[in-house]
Amino acid sequence: VNKDKIDIRQLDTLAEMSYPLCMRQLHQRLRSAHHLKHFGRQQYGLFLKGIGVSLEDALLFWRSEFTKGMDPDKFERSYAYNVRHMYGREGKRANYAPQNCMKIISAPFAPGQFHGCPFKTLDPPGLTKALQGNGLSVIAQHEVVDLAKKGHFQLACSAFFSHTHKGSEQILIGHPNQYFDESQRIFTG
Ligand code: SF4
């Protein structure tokens, strides 16, 4: 499903509608700072590939953001390779799979970075703010933050899904692309 059917002009809408919180954070950060560090680029870039963004569109998308903050030559020299690499067109031409929750949750993390699972990386006030920004009620914010505090990151993500997809069945999230597909199934049928 979805393969090669995603229009990059729709990414803002899709982010608001169907991205899990980890990818929302990366998308927003990229839009506001016009840059992401290595782990963030890997995590978000492979997710985009998984939802069906073509290599050509991925290059357009990353280039359009990065060149708001650097000259196009630098993008071509330092970053375009990385994008092509994710699509298996450089290096050992491996077909890299989008990262699952376990991998994202266990990724090394330092302050000032935006990759990782926000249910783990954000402290309770930061997570509360992010949930509020995504339209969760105060009661829902508490429920999700409580699960995250107990270390149940994927259950927190599943609860976030339920609260942003009213009337949906409870699903257990194991992969950000699964989150996206389930969401699109609900919203677009
Ligand atoms: Fe992303 Fe998985 Fe964390 Fe949800 S549980 S925010 S999909 S890493």
Backbone and ligand atoms as CSV (ligand in chain L), in Angstrom:
chain,resi,resn,atom,element,x,y,z
A,1,VAL,N,N,0.847,-1.224,0.000
A,1,VAL,CA,C,0.000,0.000,0.000
A,1,VAL,C,C,0.862,1.246,0.000
A,2,ASN,N,N,0.337,2.296,-0.517
A,2,ASN,CA,C,0.940,3.637,-0.515
A,2,ASN,C,C,2.179,3.808,-1.377
A,3,LYS,N,N,2.787,2.708,-1.787
A,3,LYS,CA,C,4.105,2.821,-2.389
A,3,LYS,C,C,4.113,3.769,-3.586
A,4,ASP,N,N,5.050,4.731,-3.529
A,4,ASP,CA,C,5.235,5.698,-4.600
A,4,ASP,C,C,3.981,6.505,-4.901
A,5,LYS,N,N,3.136,6.650,-3.917
A,5,LYS,CA,C,1.927,7.424,-4.170
A,5,LYS,C,C,1.875,8.672,-3.296
A,6,ILE,N,N,2.911,8.883,-2.519
A,6,ILE,CA,C,2.880,10.021,-1.611
A,6,ILE,C,C,3.425,11.266,-2.319
A,7,ASP,N,N,2.626,12.317,-2.268
A,7,ASP,CA,C,3.014,13.597,-2.839
A,7,ASP,C,C,3.692,14.418,-1.724
A,8,ILE,N,N,4.939,14.826,-1.950
A,8,ILE,CA,C,5.652,15.515,-0.857
A,8,ILE,C,C,5.000,16.850,-0.484
A,9,ARG,N,N,4.161,17.388,-1.363
A,9,ARG,CA,C,3.452,18.617,-0.983
A,9,ARG,C,C,2.406,18.359,0.095
A,10,GLN,N,N,2.126,17.083,0.321
A,10,GLN,CA,C,1.124,16.753,1.347
A,10,GLN,C,C,1.743,16.391,2.692
A,11,LEU,N,N,3.053,16.492,2.805
A,11,LEU,CA,C,3.685,15.979,4.033
A,11,LEU,C,C,3.240,16.731,5.289
A,12,ASP,N,N,3.015,18.050,5.177
A,12,ASP,CA,C,2.569,18.779,6.375
A,12,ASP,C,C,1.211,18.253,6.852
A,13,THR,N,N,0.322,18.042,5.904
A,13,THR,CA,C,-1.014,17.529,6.241
A,13,THR,C,C,-0.919,16.118,6.799
A,14,LEU,N,N,-0.116,15.288,6.134
A,14,LEU,CA,C,0.025,13.902,6.591
A,14,LEU,C,C,0.657,13.845,7.979
A,15,ALA,N,N,1.616,14.729,8.222
A,15,ALA,CA,C,2.276,14.752,9.536
A,15,ALA,C,C,1.247,15.029,10.627
A,16,GLU,N,N,0.383,15.981,10.364
A,16,GLU,CA,C,-0.621,16.362,11.360
A,16,GLU,C,C,-1.668,15.270,11.558
A,17,MET,N,N,-1.926,14.552,10.496
A,17,MET,CA,C,-2.993,13.575,10.514
A,17,MET,C,C,-2.513,12.188,10.943
A,18,SER,N,N,-1.424,11.724,10.369
A,18,SER,CA,C,-1.117,10.292,10.430
A,18,SER,C,C,0.293,9.925,10.884
A,19,TYR,N,N,1.112,10.924,11.257
A,19,TYR,CA,C,2.455,10.567,11.736
A,19,TYR,C,C,2.395,10.216,13.217
A,20,PRO,N,N,3.182,9.228,13.648
A,20,PRO,CA,C,3.365,9.057,15.088
A,20,PRO,C,C,4.184,10.228,15.650
A,21,LEU,N,N,4.160,10.368,16.949
A,21,LEU,CA,C,4.789,11.538,17.570
A,21,LEU,C,C,6.281,11.670,17.237
A,22,CYS,N,N,6.989,10.539,17.138
A,22,CYS,CA,C,8.428,10.601,16.824
A,22,CYS,C,C,8.662,11.292,15.481
A,23,MET,N,N,7.832,10.978,14.497
A,23,MET,CA,C,8.025,11.553,13.166
A,23,MET,C,C,7.468,12.972,13.081
A,24,ARG,N,N,6.421,13.254,13.849
A,24,ARG,CA,C,5.928,14.639,13.910
A,24,ARG,C,C,7.038,15.564,14.384
A,25,GLN,N,N,7.730,15.112,15.435
A,25,GLN,CA,C,8.812,15.936,15.994
A,25,GLN,C,C,9.899,16.213,14.970
A,26,LEU,N,N,10.292,15.164,14.255
A,26,LEU,CA,C,11.367,15.323,13.270
A,26,LEU,C,C,10.910,16.220,12.126
A,27,HIS,N,N,9.679,16.027,11.687
A,27,HIS,CA,C,9.167,16.848,10.584
A,27,HIS,C,C,9.112,18.320,10.994
A,28,GLN,N,N,8.578,18.575,12.176
A,28,GLN,CA,C,8.478,19.967,12.642
A,28,GLN,C,C,9.855,20.588,12.807
A,29,ARG,N,N,10.775,19.818,13.359
A,29,ARG,CA,C,12.132,20.339,13.560
A,29,ARG,C,C,12.784,20.661,12.206
A,30,LEU,N,N,12.614,19.765,11.250
A,30,LEU,CA,C,13.185,20.002,9.921
A,30,LEU,C,C,12.581,21.262,9.302
A,31,ARG,N,N,11.281,21.428,9.427
A,31,ARG,CA,C,10.619,22.607,8.864
A,31,ARG,C,C,11.081,23.895,9.551
A,32,SER,N,N,11.324,23.852,10.848
A,32,SER,CA,C,11.674,25.084,11.549
A,32,SER,C,C,13.171,25.374,11.529
A,33,ALA,N,N,14.007,24.339,11.615
A,33,ALA,CA,C,15.461,24.575,11.685
A,33,ALA,C,C,16.144,24.343,10.330
A,34,HIS,N,N,15.432,23.733,9.377
A,34,HIS,CA,C,15.966,23.412,8.047
A,34,HIS,C,C,17.196,22.511,8.126
A,35,HIS,N,N,17.240,21.717,9.150
A,35,HIS,CA,C,18.362,20.813,9.342
A,35,HIS,C,C,17.946,19.717,10.315
A,36,LEU,N,N,18.524,18.523,10.130
A,36,LEU,CA,C,18.422,17.475,11.147
A,36,LEU,C,C,19.775,16.805,11.232
A,37,LYS,N,N,20.125,16.379,12.439
A,37,LYS,CA,C,21.392,15.667,12.588
A,37,LYS,C,C,21.268,14.241,12.046
A,38,HIS,N,N,22.407,13.559,11.997
A,38,HIS,CA,C,22.482,12.254,11.333
A,38,HIS,C,C,21.385,11.269,11.743
A,39,PHE,N,N,21.242,11.021,13.029
A,39,PHE,CA,C,20.261,10.016,13.470
A,39,PHE,C,C,18.839,10.426,13.107
A,40,GLY,N,N,18.586,11.705,13.166
A,40,GLY,CA,C,17.268,12.212,12.799
A,40,GLY,C,C,16.998,12.023,11.314
A,41,ARG,N,N,18.025,12.290,10.499
A,41,ARG,CA,C,17.866,12.110,9.052
A,41,ARG,C,C,17.600,10.648,8.707
A,42,GLN,N,N,18.321,9.749,9.401
A,42,GLN,CA,C,18.130,8.313,9.146
A,42,GLN,C,C,16.717,7.887,9.525
A,43,GLN,N,N,16.325,8.280,10.731
A,43,GLN,CA,C,15.030,7.845,11.248
A,43,GLN,C,C,13.887,8.372,10.375
A,44,TYR,N,N,13.942,9.663,10.051
A,44,TYR,CA,C,12.855,10.255,9.276
A,44,TYR,C,C,12.946,9.863,7.796
A,45,GLY,N,N,14.170,9.820,7.282
A,45,GLY,CA,C,14.346,9.493,5.864
A,45,GLY,C,C,13.846,8.098,5.520
A,46,LEU,N,N,14.135,7.137,6.393
A,46,LEU,CA,C,13.681,5.769,6.116
A,46,LEU,C,C,12.175,5.634,6.310
A,47,PHE,N,N,11.632,6.389,7.240
A,47,PHE,CA,C,10.175,6.410,7.411
A,47,PHE,C,C,9.509,6.930,6.131
A,48,LEU,N,N,10.051,8.015,5.585
A,48,LEU,CA,C,9.484,8.589,4.351
A,48,LEU,C,C,9.539,7.583,3.209
A,49,LYS,N,N,10.672,6.902,3.135
A,49,LYS,CA,C,10.780,5.858,2.115
A,49,LYS,C,C,9.679,4.817,2.333
A,50,GLY,N,N,9.455,4.450,3.585
A,50,GLY,CA,C,8.450,3.433,3.927
A,50,GLY,C,C,7.026,3.858,3.610
A,51,ILE,N,N,6.735,5.153,3.707
A,51,ILE,CA,C,5.353,5.559,3.401
A,51,ILE,C,C,5.158,5.731,1.901
A,52,GLY,N,N,6.242,5.667,1.132
A,52,GLY,CA,C,6.084,5.701,-0.316
A,52,GLY,C,C,6.602,6.950,-1.002
A,53,VAL,N,N,7.516,7.682,-0.348
A,53,VAL,CA,C,8.146,8.824,-1.018
A,53,VAL,C,C,9.272,8.279,-1.905
A,54,SER,N,N,9.267,8.641,-3.176
A,54,SER,CA,C,10.283,8.135,-4.102
A,54,SER,C,C,11.641,8.784,-3.808
A,55,LEU,N,N,12.695,8.196,-4.312
A,55,LEU,CA,C,14.032,8.776,-4.122
A,55,LEU,C,C,14.089,10.195,-4.699
A,56,GLU,N,N,13.546,10.403,-5.863
A,56,GLU,CA,C,13.597,11.720,-6.496
A,56,GLU,C,C,12.891,12.754,-5.619
A,57,ASP,N,N,11.733,12.389,-5.111
A,57,ASP,CA,C,10.995,13.305,-4.242
A,57,ASP,C,C,11.707,13.514,-2.908
A,58,ALA,N,N,12.332,12.460,-2.401
A,58,ALA,CA,C,13.065,12.597,-1.139
A,58,ALA,C,C,14.204,13.600,-1.321
A,59,LEU,N,N,14.920,13.500,-2.431
A,59,LEU,CA,C,16.005,14.448,-2.696
A,59,LEU,C,C,15.456,15.874,-2.793
A,60,LEU,N,N,14.339,16.048,-3.473
A,60,LEU,CA,C,13.717,17.375,-3.582
A,60,LEU,C,C,13.349,17.923,-2.210
A,61,PHE,N,N,12.744,17.051,-1.419
A,61,PHE,CA,C,12.265,17.455,-0.099
A,61,PHE,C,C,13.418,17.883,0.823
A,62,TRP,N,N,14.433,17.015,0.934
A,62,TRP,CA,C,15.561,17.337,1.817
A,62,TRP,C,C,16.323,18.557,1.293
A,63,ARG,N,N,16.495,18.611,-0.017
A,63,ARG,CA,C,17.227,19.734,-0.601
A,63,ARG,C,C,16.488,21.048,-0.332
A,64,SER,N,N,15.165,21.034,-0.502
A,64,SER,CA,C,14.414,22.287,-0.336
A,64,SER,C,C,14.526,22.807,1.098
A,65,GLU,N,N,14.593,21.916,2.075
A,65,GLU,CA,C,14.753,22.394,3.457
A,65,GLU,C,C,16.208,22.776,3.755
A,66,PHE,N,N,17.133,21.879,3.456
A,66,PHE,CA,C,18.533,22.124,3.823
A,66,PHE,C,C,19.098,23.361,3.142
A,67,THR,N,N,18.677,23.633,1.900
A,67,THR,CA,C,19.265,24.780,1.196
A,67,THR,C,C,18.654,26.115,1.636
A,68,LYS,N,N,17.723,26.057,2.579
A,68,LYS,CA,C,17.311,27.320,3.222
A,68,LYS,C,C,18.386,27.763,4.199
A,69,GLY,N,N,19.261,26.837,4.578
A,69,GLY,CA,C,20.301,27.173,5.544
A,69,GLY,C,C,21.720,26.933,5.034
A,70,MET,N,N,21.877,26.405,3.830
A,70,MET,CA,C,23.241,26.162,3.318
A,70,MET,C,C,23.204,26.257,1.801
A,71,ASP,N,N,24.376,26.415,1.183
A,71,ASP,CA,C,24.308,26.543,-0.277
A,71,ASP,C,C,24.131,25.165,-0.923
A,72,PRO,N,N,23.521,25.154,-2.101
A,72,PRO,CA,C,23.158,23.892,-2.759
A,72,PRO,C,C,24.349,22.956,-2.977
A,73,ASP,N,N,25.529,23.531,-3.242
A,73,ASP,CA,C,26.718,22.686,-3.431
A,73,ASP,C,C,27.002,21.861,-2.200
A,74,LYS,N,N,26.870,22.508,-1.056
A,74,LYS,CA,C,27.161,21.802,0.193
A,74,LYS,C,C,26.154,20.669,0.381
A,75,PHE,N,N,24.906,20.930,0.046
A,75,PHE,CA,C,23.908,19.860,0.165
A,75,PHE,C,C,24.293,18.684,-0.717
A,76,GLU,N,N,24.643,18.985,-1.970
A,76,GLU,CA,C,24.999,17.900,-2.893
A,76,GLU,C,C,26.210,17.123,-2.387
A,77,ARG,N,N,27.204,17.855,-1.889
A,77,ARG,CA,C,28.439,17.206,-1.437
A,77,ARG,C,C,28.240,16.386,-0.181
A,78,SER,N,N,27.511,16.924,0.771
A,78,SER,CA,C,27.499,16.313,2.106
A,78,SER,C,C,26.245,15.528,2.444
A,79,TYR,N,N,25.133,15.764,1.756
A,79,TYR,CA,C,23.882,15.150,2.200
A,79,TYR,C,C,23.147,14.323,1.149
A,80,ALA,N,N,23.294,14.689,-0.117
A,80,ALA,CA,C,22.540,13.978,-1.153
A,80,ALA,C,C,22.939,12.495,-1.189
A,81,TYR,N,N,24.230,12.236,-0.999
A,81,TYR,CA,C,24.723,10.861,-0.976
A,81,TYR,C,C,23.961,10.053,0.068
A,82,ASN,N,N,23.830,10.655,1.228
A,82,ASN,CA,C,23.164,10.022,2.366
A,82,ASN,C,C,21.718,9.625,2.011
A,83,VAL,N,N,21.025,10.501,1.298
A,83,VAL,CA,C,19.644,10.210,0.897
A,83,VAL,C,C,19.632,9.053,-0.096
A,84,ARG,N,N,20.524,9.130,-1.094
A,84,ARG,CA,C,20.568,8.040,-2.081
A,84,ARG,C,C,20.949,6.717,-1.422
A,85,HIS,N,N,21.834,6.815,-0.436
A,85,HIS,CA,C,22.287,5.634,0.298
A,85,HIS,C,C,21.103,4.944,0.979
A,86,MET,N,N,20.213,5.742,1.559
A,86,MET,CA,C,19.039,5.167,2.234
A,86,MET,C,C,18.153,4.396,1.264
A,87,TYR,N,N,18.202,4.797,0.005
A,87,TYR,CA,C,17.395,4.122,-1.012
A,87,TYR,C,C,18.191,3.032,-1.733
A,88,GLY,N,N,19.368,2.718,-1.175
A,88,GLY,CA,C,20.147,1.616,-1.734
A,88,GLY,C,C,20.825,1.941,-3.053
A,89,ARG,N,N,21.059,3.246,-3.317
A,89,ARG,CA,C,21.676,3.605,-4.600
A,89,ARG,C,C,23.161,3.955,-4.454
A,90,GLU,N,N,23.688,3.828,-3.260
A,90,GLU,CA,C,25.113,4.117,-3.040
A,90,GLU,C,C,25.690,3.040,-2.140
A,91,GLY,N,N,27.036,3.072,-1.993
A,91,GLY,CA,C,27.698,2.165,-1.061
A,91,GLY,C,C,27.418,0.718,-1.417
A,92,LYS,N,N,27.055,-0.065,-0.406
A,92,LYS,CA,C,26.837,-1.486,-0.701
A,92,LYS,C,C,25.431,-1.776,-1.234
A,93,ARG,N,N,24.689,-0.714,-1.527
A,93,ARG,CA,C,23.391,-0.822,-2.168
A,93,ARG,C,C,22.422,-1.713,-1.413
A,94,ALA,N,N,22.506,-1.632,-0.100
A,94,ALA,CA,C,21.575,-2.402,0.718
A,94,ALA,C,C,20.215,-1.725,0.679
A,95,ASN,N,N,19.178,-2.534,0.773
A,95,ASN,CA,C,17.842,-1.969,0.803
A,95,ASN,C,C,17.445,-1.751,2.267
A,96,TYR,N,N,17.794,-0.580,2.795
A,96,TYR,CA,C,17.587,-0.325,4.223
A,96,TYR,C,C,16.111,-0.241,4.560
A,97,ALA,N,N,15.742,-0.950,5.618
A,97,ALA,CA,C,14.343,-0.956,6.036
A,97,ALA,C,C,14.080,0.205,6.990
A,98,PRO,N,N,12.875,0.738,6.968
A,98,PRO,CA,C,12.510,1.740,7.969
A,98,PRO,C,C,12.688,1.167,9.382
A,99,GLN,N,N,13.083,2.032,10.311
A,99,GLN,CA,C,13.381,1.559,11.668
A,99,GLN,C,C,12.103,1.249,12.438
A,100,ASN,N,N,12.138,0.152,13.206
A,100,ASN,CA,C,10.974,-0.163,14.045
A,100,ASN,C,C,11.102,0.521,15.413
A,101,CYS,N,N,10.049,0.403,16.208
A,101,CYS,CA,C,10.039,1.106,17.508
A,101,CYS,C,C,11.190,0.669,18.405
A,102,MET,N,N,11.493,-0.619,18.444
A,102,MET,CA,C,12.562,-1.087,19.332
A,102,MET,C,C,13.874,-0.407,18.990
A,103,LYS,N,N,14.139,-0.295,17.707
A,103,LYS,CA,C,15.390,0.327,17.280
A,103,LYS,C,C,15.392,1.822,17.639
A,104,ILE,N,N,14.278,2.469,17.394
A,104,ILE,CA,C,14.192,3.913,17.668
A,104,ILE,C,C,14.289,4.174,19.170
A,105,ILE,N,N,13.603,3.337,19.943
A,105,ILE,CA,C,13.601,3.522,21.405
A,105,ILE,C,C,14.997,3.308,21.980
A,106,SER,N,N,15.754,2.373,21.395
A,106,SER,CA,C,17.064,2.079,21.985
A,106,SER,C,C,18.203,2.887,21.356
A,107,ALA,N,N,17.885,3.807,20.441
A,107,ALA,CA,C,18.949,4.610,19.821
A,107,ALA,C,C,19.616,5.514,20.855
A,108,PRO,N,N,20.954,5.682,20.751
A,108,PRO,CA,C,21.628,6.609,21.666
A,108,PRO,C,C,21.072,8.020,21.463
A,109,PHE,N,N,20.972,8.754,22.548
A,109,PHE,CA,C,20.303,10.060,22.475
A,109,PHE,C,C,21.012,11.069,23.360
A,110,ALA,N,N,21.104,12.295,22.875
A,110,ALA,CA,C,21.671,13.379,23.686
A,110,ALA,C,C,20.771,14.603,23.557
A,111,PRO,N,N,20.755,15.461,24.592
A,111,PRO,CA,C,19.935,16.671,24.515
A,111,PRO,C,C,20.276,17.478,23.256
A,112,GLY,N,N,19.272,18.124,22.675
A,112,GLY,CA,C,19.507,18.889,21.457
A,112,GLY,C,C,19.308,18.059,20.208
A,113,GLN,N,N,19.006,16.770,20.392
A,113,GLN,CA,C,18.693,15.919,19.250
A,113,GLN,C,C,17.181,15.689,19.215
A,114,PHE,N,N,16.687,15.274,18.043
A,114,PHE,CA,C,15.233,15.161,17.887
A,114,PHE,C,C,14.789,13.782,17.422
A,115,HIS,N,N,15.747,12.879,17.281
A,115,HIS,CA,C,15.362,11.521,16.902
A,115,HIS,C,C,14.971,10.765,18.185
A,116,GLY,N,N,14.767,9.473,18.044
A,116,GLY,CA,C,14.382,8.675,19.208
A,116,GLY,C,C,12.874,8.673,19.382
A,117,CYS,N,N,12.434,8.012,20.443
A,117,CYS,CA,C,10.998,7.953,20.752
A,117,CYS,C,C,10.692,9.022,21.798
A,118,PRO,N,N,9.842,9.996,21.465
A,118,PRO,CA,C,9.578,11.091,22.399
A,118,PRO,C,C,8.934,10.637,23.709
A,119,PHE,N,N,8.275,9.460,23.687
A,119,PHE,CA,C,7.701,8.968,24.943
A,119,PHE,C,C,8.808,8.571,25.908
A,120,LYS,N,N,9.997,8.356,25.373
A,120,LYS,CA,C,11.156,8.072,26.222
A,120,LYS,C,C,12.037,9.318,26.405
A,121,THR,N,N,12.267,10.057,25.310
A,121,THR,CA,C,13.277,11.123,25.374
A,121,THR,C,C,12.763,12.414,26.027
A,122,LEU,N,N,11.460,12.659,25.966
A,122,LEU,CA,C,10.946,13.901,26.556
A,122,LEU,C,C,10.668,13.695,28.044
A,123,ASP,N,N,10.983,14.706,28.845
A,123,ASP,CA,C,10.615,14.613,30.261
A,123,ASP,C,C,9.110,14.901,30.386
A,124,PRO,N,N,8.495,14.589,31.545
A,124,PRO,CA,C,7.031,14.737,31.635
A,124,PRO,C,C,6.509,16.124,31.224
A,125,PRO,N,N,7.133,17.237,31.656
A,125,PRO,CA,C,6.596,18.524,31.182
A,125,PRO,C,C,6.726,18.704,29.672
A,126,GLY,N,N,7.837,18.257,29.117
A,126,GLY,CA,C,8.040,18.369,27.666
A,126,GLY,C,C,7.044,17.515,26.895
A,127,LEU,N,N,6.798,16.311,27.410
A,127,LEU,CA,C,5.849,15.418,26.749
A,127,LEU,C,C,4.430,15.980,26.851
A,128,THR,N,N,4.090,16.494,28.033
A,128,THR,CA,C,2.757,17.093,28.224
A,128,THR,C,C,2.530,18.206,27.213
A,129,LYS,N,N,3.550,19.041,27.041
A,129,LYS,CA,C,3.443,20.150,26.103
A,129,LYS,C,C,3.248,19.642,24.666
A,130,ALA,N,N,4.006,18.614,24.324
A,130,ALA,CA,C,3.883,18.054,22.965
A,130,ALA,C,C,2.487,17.472,22.747
A,131,LEU,N,N,1.949,16.818,23.773
A,131,LEU,CA,C,0.621,16.201,23.643
A,131,LEU,C,C,-0.459,17.265,23.528
A,132,GLN,N,N,-0.286,18.314,24.334
A,132,GLN,CA,C,-1.218,19.431,24.283
A,132,GLN,C,C,-1.188,20.062,22.887
A,133,GLY,N,N,0.016,20.248,22.358
A,133,GLY,CA,C,0.185,20.812,21.025
A,133,GLY,C,C,-0.450,19.957,19.938
A,134,ASN,N,N,-0.643,18.672,20.240
A,134,ASN,CA,C,-1.273,17.787,19.272
A,134,ASN,C,C,-2.744,17.534,19.593
A,135,GLY,N,N,-3.288,18.387,20.436
A,135,GLY,CA,C,-4.735,18.400,20.638
A,135,GLY,C,C,-5.300,17.420,21.653
A,136,LEU,N,N,-4.454,16.803,22.482
A,136,LEU,CA,C,-4.986,15.870,23.479
A,136,LEU,C,C,-5.593,16.629,24.658
A,137,SER,N,N,-6.689,16.105,25.178
A,137,SER,CA,C,-7.325,16.699,26.360
A,137,SER,C,C,-6.411,16.511,27.565
A,138,VAL,N,N,-6.694,17.247,28.635
A,138,VAL,CA,C,-5.866,17.143,29.848
A,138,VAL,C,C,-5.887,15.717,30.400
A,139,ILE,N,N,-7.058,15.097,30.395
A,139,ILE,CA,C,-7.164,13.716,30.910
A,139,ILE,C,C,-6.325,12.770,30.045
A,140,ALA,N,N,-6.421,12.943,28.756
A,140,ALA,CA,C,-5.643,12.096,27.837
A,140,ALA,C,C,-4.145,12.350,28.018
A,141,GLN,N,N,-3.771,13.600,28.216
A,141,GLN,CA,C,-2.347,13.916,28.445
A,141,GLN,C,C,-1.829,13.145,29.659
A,142,HIS,N,N,-2.610,13.155,30.745
A,142,HIS,CA,C,-2.186,12.443,31.964
A,142,HIS,C,C,-2.034,10.956,31.711
A,143,GLU,N,N,-3.003,10.385,31.017
A,143,GLU,CA,C,-2.961,8.946,30.753
A,143,GLU,C,C,-1.685,8.576,29.991
A,144,VAL,N,N,-1.385,9.354,28.957
A,144,VAL,CA,C,-0.224,9.042,28.114
A,144,VAL,C,C,1.088,9.271,28.887
A,145,VAL,N,N,1.154,10.387,29.608
A,145,VAL,CA,C,2.387,10.683,30.359
A,145,VAL,C,C,2.633,9.620,31.429
A,146,ASP,N,N,1.563,9.149,32.068
A,146,ASP,CA,C,1.708,8.095,33.083
A,146,ASP,C,C,2.307,6.823,32.492
A,147,LEU,N,N,1.808,6.426,31.345
A,147,LEU,CA,C,2.352,5.217,30.684
A,147,LEU,C,C,3.827,5.426,30.336
A,148,ALA,N,N,4.143,6.607,29.827
A,148,ALA,CA,C,5.533,6.886,29.445
A,148,ALA,C,C,6.441,6.865,30.672
A,149,LYS,N,N,5.957,7.453,31.759
A,149,LYS,CA,C,6.764,7.485,33.002
A,149,LYS,C,C,7.074,6.086,33.506
A,150,LYS,N,N,6.137,5.157,33.279
A,150,LYS,CA,C,6.355,3.769,33.715
A,150,LYS,C,C,7.228,2.997,32.739
A,151,GLY,N,N,7.637,3.640,31.657
A,151,GLY,CA,C,8.495,2.962,30.683
A,151,GLY,C,C,7.729,2.198,29.621
A,152,HIS,N,N,6.403,2.378,29.587
A,152,HIS,CA,C,5.586,1.697,28.565
A,152,HIS,C,C,5.454,2.600,27.339
A,153,PHE,N,N,6.552,2.749,26.620
A,153,PHE,CA,C,6.577,3.753,25.549
A,153,PHE,C,C,5.620,3.413,24.415
A,154,GLN,N,N,5.591,2.138,24.017
A,154,GLN,CA,C,4.714,1.759,22.905
A,154,GLN,C,C,3.240,1.780,23.309
A,155,LEU,N,N,2.960,1.504,24.586
A,155,LEU,CA,C,1.569,1.621,25.047
A,155,LEU,C,C,1.161,3.096,25.068
A,156,ALA,N,N,2.105,3.953,25.445
A,156,ALA,CA,C,1.829,5.397,25.426
A,156,ALA,C,C,1.520,5.835,24.004
A,157,CYS,N,N,2.283,5.305,23.048
A,157,CYS,CA,C,2.071,5.622,21.635
A,157,CYS,C,C,0.711,5.102,21.167
A,158,SER,N,N,0.347,3.901,21.610
A,158,SER,CA,C,-0.956,3.329,21.244
A,158,SER,C,C,-2.088,4.182,21.799
A,159,ALA,N,N,-1.905,4.671,23.034
A,159,ALA,CA,C,-2.932,5.538,23.636
A,159,ALA,C,C,-3.017,6.851,22.856
A,160,PHE,N,N,-1.868,7.380,22.442
A,160,PHE,CA,C,-1.849,8.602,21.629
A,160,PHE,C,C,-2.627,8.362,20.331
A,161,PHE,N,N,-2.435,7.198,19.752
A,161,PHE,CA,C,-3.158,6.844,18.522
A,161,PHE,C,C,-4.670,6.862,18.786
A,162,SER,N,N,-5.088,6.190,19.866
A,162,SER,CA,C,-6.526,6.134,20.176
A,162,SER,C,C,-7.116,7.526,20.351
A,163,HIS,N,N,-6.369,8.392,21.034
A,163,HIS,CA,C,-6.905,9.734,21.300
A,163,HIS,C,C,-6.914,10.627,20.059
A,164,THR,N,N,-6.119,10.282,19.071
A,164,THR,CA,C,-6.105,11.107,17.860
A,164,THR,C,C,-6.894,10.437,16.719
A,165,HIS,N,N,-7.454,9.270,16.996
A,165,HIS,CA,C,-8.310,8.581,16.026
A,165,HIS,C,C,-9.556,8.128,16.767
A,166,LYS,N,N,-10.451,9.073,16.974
A,166,LYS,CA,C,-11.628,8.790,17.808
A,166,LYS,C,C,-12.434,7.613,17.257
A,167,GLY,N,N,-12.810,6.730,18.180
A,167,GLY,CA,C,-13.648,5.601,17.785
A,167,GLY,C,C,-12.900,4.440,17.159
A,168,SER,N,N,-11.551,4.561,17.066
A,168,SER,CA,C,-10.797,3.464,16.460
A,168,SER,C,C,-10.617,2.327,17.456
A,169,GLU,N,N,-10.344,1.145,16.918
A,169,GLU,CA,C,-10.029,0.024,17.810
A,169,GLU,C,C,-8.661,0.257,18.436
A,170,GLN,N,N,-8.466,-0.353,19.596
A,170,GLN,CA,C,-7.161,-0.284,20.251
A,170,GLN,C,C,-6.144,-1.052,19.406
A,171,ILE,N,N,-5.042,-0.418,19.031
A,171,ILE,CA,C,-4.004,-1.180,18.339
A,171,ILE,C,C,-2.687,-1.029,19.085
A,172,LEU,N,N,-1.852,-2.044,18.995
A,172,LEU,CA,C,-0.551,-1.978,19.640
A,172,LEU,C,C,0.485,-1.569,18.600
A,173,ILE,N,N,1.192,-0.487,18.894
A,173,ILE,CA,C,2.147,0.053,17.929
A,173,ILE,C,C,3.520,-0.605,18.097
A,174,GLY,N,N,4.041,-1.114,16.992
A,174,GLY,CA,C,5.373,-1.708,17.017
A,174,GLY,C,C,6.309,-1.086,15.992
A,175,HIS,N,N,5.720,-0.256,15.123
A,175,HIS,CA,C,6.505,0.313,14.025
A,175,HIS,C,C,5.854,1.633,13.585
A,176,PRO,N,N,6.653,2.681,13.402
A,176,PRO,CA,C,6.058,3.950,12.975
A,176,PRO,C,C,5.334,3.868,11.632
A,177,ASN,N,N,5.810,3.003,10.741
A,177,ASN,CA,C,5.116,2.873,9.458
A,177,ASN,C,C,3.796,2.115,9.598
A,178,GLN,N,N,3.735,1.228,10.583
A,178,GLN,CA,C,2.467,0.550,10.897
A,178,GLN,C,C,1.478,1.589,11.428
A,179,TYR,N,N,1.962,2.470,12.290
A,179,TYR,CA,C,1.137,3.563,12.814
A,179,TYR,C,C,0.558,4.364,11.645
A,180,PHE,N,N,1.426,4.739,10.723
A,180,PHE,CA,C,0.999,5.548,9.578
A,180,PHE,C,C,-0.045,4.811,8.736
A,181,ASP,N,N,0.225,3.552,8.444
A,181,ASP,CA,C,-0.698,2.778,7.598
A,181,ASP,C,C,-2.064,2.608,8.261
A,182,GLU,N,N,-2.053,2.303,9.564
A,182,GLU,CA,C,-3.327,2.152,10.292
A,182,GLU,C,C,-4.102,3.459,10.264
A,183,SER,N,N,-3.382,4.549,10.450
A,183,SER,CA,C,-4.027,5.858,10.475
A,183,SER,C,C,-4.634,6.197,9.122
A,184,GLN,N,N,-3.873,5.959,8.066
A,184,GLN,CA,C,-4.383,6.250,6.725
A,184,GLN,C,C,-5.590,5.374,6.400
A,185,ARG,N,N,-5.552,4.139,6.893
A,185,ARG,CA,C,-6.668,3.239,6.660
A,185,ARG,C,C,-7.945,3.814,7.283
A,186,ILE,N,N,-7.785,4.387,8.479
A,186,ILE,CA,C,-8.942,4.968,9.173
A,186,ILE,C,C,-9.418,6.242,8.474
A,187,PHE,N,N,-8.474,7.103,8.107
A,187,PHE,CA,C,-8.872,8.405,7.559
A,187,PHE,C,C,-9.262,8.357,6.085
A,188,THR,N,N,-8.615,7.466,5.346
A,188,THR,CA,C,-8.913,7.477,3.917
A,188,THR,C,C,-9.615,6.201,3.438
A,189,GLY,N,N,-9.726,5.218,4.323
A,189,GLY,CA,C,-10.497,4.002,4.024
A,189,GLY,C,C,-9.783,3.034,3.097
L,1,SF4,FE1,FE,7.574,6.355,17.257
L,1,SF4,FE2,FE,7.330,3.816,18.047
L,1,SF4,FE3,FE,7.836,5.755,19.829
L,1,SF4,FE4,FE,5.465,5.561,18.664
L,1,SF4,S1,S,6.407,4.062,20.076
L,1,SF4,S2,S,6.612,7.453,18.957
L,1,SF4,S3,S,5.997,4.909,16.617
L,1,SF4,S4,S,9.163,5.075,18.184
